[in-house]
Amino acid sequence: MATSLNPYVLSAPNSKIRTVFNKVDGKEGLVKFVLGEPNFDTAPNIIAAAEKALEAGHTHYVANAGIFELRKAISDKMQRDNHIYYDPQTEIMVANGGTEAIWLSMQAIIEPGDEVLVPGPYWSPYPSLVKLLHAVPVVVPMLEEDGFMYNIENLRKAVTPRTKLLILNTPCNPTGGMADLQLLKEIAALAKERDFYVMSDEVYEKLVYDGNEHVSLASLPGMKERTITVNSFSKSYAMTGWRVGYVMSDAKIIKYCNKLHELEASCTNVPAQWGAVEALTGDQAVVDFMLGEYTRRRRMIVDGLNAIKGISCVAPKGTFYAFANMKGANMCSDEFCNRLIDEAGLVVIPGDAFGEYGEGYVRMSFAVSDETIIEGLNRLDMFMSKLSI
C-alpha cells in the first residue's frame, strides 16, 4: 500500500524513561530521580567559546567529520587519557551527540541478519537501533552477582557465526558496572578468535569511583582496528543540550560514518563544536568538581537505600546511577514505580525499562541535589514500611 508506514519504526518501543518523564511532567510536589543528565550548568568558559564562535561568523557548513580543531583536541585527549592515537584527519568523526555516533557506526557495519550482542540490562536504544537495521539483538545477561558486567563464559556461549558486533558499555548505564582490565583482555581475545567488532560506549568514562580505572578496549594490542569507540561531552562536561559526541575507529569505518553523517545531518552544530574544543583544552576543574559532588551523593544514596527494609543497592563503580534491588517489595518493577508515584510522590525508573534483566530493580539518578536525595529516601522508606514484607 502506497500510504503505509515503515513497520520497523512502528515496532520500535518508546523509551520507558521518556514515558515516565512525560507522565509526571508538570505535576507538582514530586521528587524525581529520572533523567540521566547533570544538574549542573555548562561551565562559563565553554559557553564563552561558543559565543565567540558565533560572533566570529562560525555559522556556516563545515567538514562532515567536524572542525579540525575539535578532531585534533579529541586526538590529543585520547593519547593523553586513553593511550590510543587516532589520526584526526581520518579516524575521528564529530556527531550530534553520542546517540548519533552509535547509530551511524551501527549503520556502517551491520547488515540484515547479523547478530549483535547487547548487554542486559541495557541502555534502551541499543536493541531498537539493531532491529531498525533488520539485524538481531542477542541480549547477554550482566547479573548483580557478576558486578553488573559481562561474564566471559556467558559471552562465549552467545557468540555464533552470525555475530557481527558486541556492545560494551563501561561504565554502564543503568547499573554502574565496569569492565576491569582482565575482562577487557578476555573480550579482546574472544573478538579476535571469533572475528567480530566491538562498540565501546564510554560516555561515562570520567565518572568512576573508589579508585576504579577506566580502560579503553581499543588501547589493548590488536583491538584498535576492530573497536568502534563512542564518547560524548554530555555527561563529563554537563553539555547534554549541546548535542556533541564523537566516534573513533579504523579509517575505513569512519569513512562510512562520514558518508552517512553527510546524508543525515551534513555536520554537527558549529558553535557547539567550538565550545567542545574549549571543554577539552580549557580548565578541567569543572570535571573534578562534578566528580567530587557525585562521589559524595553516591555514598548518600547507596547508604540510604541499604538502610531501607526490602531494598538493597550495590555501590556503582561508575556513572551517576544507583541500580537498587527492590525484589523485597514482592511486586514487579513497573507496578512498584507506578505505586511510588501515586502513593509517595516519588519518581524512579523501573528496571524493565532496560530489558528483562533489569526486572526487580529501579534506577535512581543521583545527579540531583542533596535535598532531593534526602527527601526521596524518606519517601521510599515510608512507602516500604507500609508494605507487608
Secondary structure by P-SEA (a helix, b strand, c coil): cccccccccccccccaaaaaaaaacccccccccccccccccccaaaaaaaaaaaaacccccccccccaaaaaaaaaaaaacccccccccccccccccaaaaaaaaaaacccccbbbbbccccccaaaaaaaaacbbbbbbbbcccccccccaaaaaaaccccccbbbbbcccccccccccaaaaaaaaaaaaaabbbbbbbccccccccccbbbbbccccccccccbbbbbcccccccccccccccccccaaaaaaaaaaaaaccccccaaaaaaaaaaacccaaaaaaaaaaaaaaaaaaaaaaaacccccccccccccccccccccccccaaaaaaaaaacccbbbbbccccccccccbbbbbccccaaaaaaaaaaaaaaaaaccc
